[in-house]
Amino acid sequence: MTDSLHIAVIGAGLAGLSCATALQAAGHRVQVFDKSRGPSGRLSTRRGEGWQCDHGAQYFTARDPGFRAEVARWEAAGVAAPWLARLGVWPPGSAGVAGVVSEGEARGNLRPLESSDPRDPLAPGALQRFVGTPRMTAPAAWLAQGLTLHTEHTVQGLQRDGGAWRLLTAEHGLLADAFDTVLLAVPSPQAGPLLGEHAPALSALASGLRMRGSWALMLRFDATPAMPFDAAFVNQGPLRWVAHDGHKPGRGEAATWLLHATAEWSEAHIEDPPETVAPLMLAAWAELGGPPPAAWTAHRWRYADTDPACVPPETGCAWLPEQGLGLCGDWLHGGKVEGAWLSGQALAAQVRGA
Ligand SMILES: Cc1cc2nc3c(=O)[nH]c(=O)nc-3n(C[C@H](O)[C@H](O)[C@H](O)COP(=O)(O)OP(=O)(O)OC[C@H]3O[C@@H](n4cnc5c(N)ncnc54)[C@H](O)[C@@H]3O)c2cc1C
């Protein structure tokens, strides 16, 4: 191993937590910074008076052996579980055989992926879908427990101070700590400006990978509507995905549903106010047979996923050993929760080998 380094990880989403955990385990001194009030990034759950709803990532799959082992650790810790949902496709038959349920059917947003038996989520060997329990943030919160995490630290700039790095934050100004290494685990549009003058090639890489927005609408009902599915891929109109959030394990069958709009529709409406967007999404929900909710809450994701036209580097991360600067995140590893975790591991391996 290299000498113990003092490392700053910017971003406490799964990529940053995965990277930080691996580097700390390797004996480095690691501090994690995030602009939000807690860890987890887009593995996100909105909590209100008497209700909660996952409004970012909906579930995750685990194909890589290393990630499967990590998910097994999460299951053992009680922070993740398989989600056995009745999955539908709308309109029925719109994507091959009615009831086909591979991610590839979600229009444009989720990339086609292979599954041993995509048609039946309950069949032996079928693609397993996992969720955080009792909410999607749980695995990230579990990982963060063992780390030094500074929340409400929005990193606005990196400063070179002799041979070390210092962090300029919006809330606390220039931090006193000096770091050997800074690892950015933030979405590409947020990484580019931070890298700017220090690493023009990495900055160009980040700026060249466009991310797309997504509108989410959380619906609360007095009683759970009877729908023919627990979740469905939607192939017409503004919606791409609807899910009974309360059906996920650990949610107690709460009468809460989540609607996600397509990337294209969301981008076209990204500057619209929730009051304009929500009625259009509710009209699409009504076309699926969904009743009007008792209440709704909208959330605009500006950076939900990477434009599928963008090609990330094969390494799954980026590392400049001379500067002690690195990049990880889902956008460098094919998108999705699994890609975020793998990207963090890939960067940690590169730093360990430095
Ligand atoms: C609507 C939606 C639906 C999705 N559905 C799925 C799905 O069903 N399945 C799936 O596998 N994936 C899904 N995803 C994608 C999945 O959520 C991501 O791939 C994964 O969570 C990304 O993790 P990450 O650590 O790379 O980035 P993030 O989770 O975005 O973490 C980045 C962190 O950096 C912080 N940050 C940013 N800028 C700064 C700064 N300047 N200073 C300090 N902190 C900063 C942020 O606050 C954030 O916590 C979905 C995402 C969205 C938004």
The ligand as a Tripos MOL2 file, in Angstrom:
@<TRIPOS>MOLECULE
LIG
   53    58     1     0     0
SMALL
NO_CHARGES

@<TRIPOS>ATOM
      1 C1        -35.4990    9.8020  -10.7770 C.3       1 LIG1
      2 C2        -34.4150    8.7800  -10.7180 C.ar      1 LIG1
      3 C3        -34.7120    7.4330  -10.8940 C.ar      1 LIG1
      4 C4        -33.7070    6.4770  -10.8490 C.ar      1 LIG1
      5 N1        -34.0420    5.1470  -10.9350 N.ar      1 LIG1
      6 C5        -33.0730    4.2180  -10.7810 C.ar      1 LIG1
      7 C6        -33.4080    2.8470  -10.6920 C.ar      1 LIG1
      8 O1        -34.5830    2.4800  -10.6460 O.2       1 LIG1
      9 N2        -32.3920    1.9360  -10.5920 N.ar      1 LIG1
     10 C7        -31.0710    2.3180  -10.5390 C.ar      1 LIG1
     11 O2        -30.1950    1.4520  -10.4200 O.2       1 LIG1
     12 N3        -30.7430    3.6190  -10.5880 N.ar      1 LIG1
     13 C8        -31.7000    4.5730  -10.6930 C.ar      1 LIG1
     14 N4        -31.3770    5.8990  -10.6790 N.ar      1 LIG1
     15 C9        -29.9550    6.2650  -10.7060 C.3       1 LIG1
     16 C10       -29.2850    6.1260   -9.3360 C.3       1 LIG1
     17 O3        -29.9970    6.8470   -8.3720 O.3       1 LIG1
     18 C11       -27.8740    6.6580   -9.4760 C.3       1 LIG1
     19 O4        -27.2170    5.9210  -10.4900 O.3       1 LIG1
     20 C12       -27.0130    6.5710   -8.2140 C.3       1 LIG1
     21 O5        -27.7430    6.8170   -7.0510 O.3       1 LIG1
     22 C13       -25.8860    7.6100   -8.4050 C.3       1 LIG1
     23 O6        -25.0030    7.6090   -7.3000 O.3       1 LIG1
     24 P1        -23.7700    8.5920   -7.3190 P.3       1 LIG1
     25 O7        -23.0890    8.4620   -6.0220 O.co2     1 LIG1
     26 O8        -22.9740    8.3980   -8.5620 O.co2     1 LIG1
     27 O9        -24.3880   10.0800   -7.4650 O.3       1 LIG1
     28 P2        -25.3800   10.8460   -6.5010 P.3       1 LIG1
     29 O10       -26.2800    9.9050   -5.8090 O.co2     1 LIG1
     30 O11       -25.9800   11.9430   -7.3180 O.co2     1 LIG1
     31 O12       -24.4210   11.4730   -5.3780 O.3       1 LIG1
     32 C14       -23.7180   12.6820   -5.6050 C.3       1 LIG1
     33 C15       -23.6600   13.4480   -4.2970 C.3       1 LIG1
     34 O13       -22.8430   14.5910   -4.4950 O.3       1 LIG1
     35 C16       -23.3830   15.6790   -3.7700 C.3       1 LIG1
     36 N5        -22.8510   16.9020   -4.3780 N.ar      1 LIG1
     37 C17       -23.0420   17.3620   -5.6480 C.ar      1 LIG1
     38 N6        -22.3460   18.4940   -5.8380 N.ar      1 LIG1
     39 C18       -21.7120   18.7510   -4.6710 C.ar      1 LIG1
     40 C19       -20.8330   19.7920   -4.2400 C.ar      1 LIG1
     41 N7        -20.4690   20.7880   -5.0470 N.pl3     1 LIG1
     42 N8        -20.3660   19.7630   -2.9780 N.ar      1 LIG1
     43 C20       -20.7150   18.7500   -2.1100 C.ar      1 LIG1
     44 N9        -21.5520   17.7450   -2.4760 N.ar      1 LIG1
     45 C21       -22.0290   17.7390   -3.7450 C.ar      1 LIG1
     46 C22       -24.8810   15.4880   -3.9020 C.3       1 LIG1
     47 O14       -25.5810   16.1560   -2.8710 O.3       1 LIG1
     48 C23       -25.0090   13.9740   -3.8280 C.3       1 LIG1
     49 O15       -25.2650   13.5330   -2.5120 O.3       1 LIG1
     50 C24       -32.3650    6.8750  -10.6530 C.ar      1 LIG1
     51 C25       -32.0680    8.2260  -10.4510 C.ar      1 LIG1
     52 C26       -33.0900    9.1590  -10.4540 C.ar      1 LIG1
     53 C27       -32.7660   10.6020  -10.1420 C.3       1 LIG1
@<TRIPOS>BOND
     1     1     2 1
     2     2     3 ar
     3     2    52 ar
     4     3     4 ar
     5     4     5 ar
     6     4    50 ar
     7     5     6 ar
     8     6     7 ar
     9     6    13 1
    10     7     8 2
    11     7     9 ar
    12     9    10 ar
    13    10    11 2
    14    10    12 ar
    15    12    13 ar
    16    13    14 ar
    17    14    15 1
    18    14    50 ar
    19    15    16 1
    20    16    17 1
    21    16    18 1
    22    18    19 1
    23    18    20 1
    24    20    21 1
    25    20    22 1
    26    22    23 1
    27    23    24 1
    28    24    25 2
    29    24    26 1
    30    24    27 1
    31    27    28 1
    32    28    29 2
    33    28    30 1
    34    28    31 1
    35    31    32 1
    36    32    33 1
    37    33    34 1
    38    33    48 1
    39    34    35 1
    40    35    36 1
    41    35    46 1
    42    36    37 ar
    43    36    45 ar
    44    37    38 ar
    45    38    39 ar
    46    39    40 ar
    47    39    45 ar
    48    40    41 1
    49    40    42 ar
    50    42    43 ar
    51    43    44 ar
    52    44    45 ar
    53    46    47 1
    54    46    48 1
    55    48    49 1
    56    50    51 ar
    57    51    52 ar
    58    52    53 1
@<TRIPOS>SUBSTRUCTURE
     1 LIG1         1 GROUP 0 **** ****
